[in-house]
Amino acid sequence: MALDDEGKVYVWGNNGNGQLGDGGLKNTNEPILVESLQYEKIVDISAGDNYSGVVTDKGEVYIWGFGNEGQLGHGDKSDQFLPRKVTNLGQKVKNIVCGGAHTALLTQEGRLLMVGRGREGQLGREQKD
């Protein structure tokens, strides 16, 4: 993934789980614009293990790709082939980090939100800096 000075996101590489966010599963060796986000100003990006996520200048989060562990934050374990807004946060986010099968979100208020794979009690709770 790459983020340009105008807040546009470009992706390339393996797309076996929809992690490029173009609606398909075709790999690409050249950077392509994530078209469904072209009208958003993106301020932070992260590529995880077969999934991707971004944060907009409004503090909104979009995550897509492989979702088998709930790491996309949409309340289910389905794959998403296009960027999908995470609607159940209730807080504005400033940073995202996508991992192996978990996602960390740092809110503008300094709270850490986690979703995805983890041992009992590790994920899904809020922590304050």
ABEGO torsion letter per residue (X at the ends): XBBBAAGBBBBBEBAAAGAAGAGBABBBABBBBBAAAAABBBABBBBBBGBBBBBBAAGBBBBBEBAAAGAAGAGBABBBABBBBBAAAGBBBABBBBBAABBBBBBAAGBBBBBEBBBBGABGBBBBX
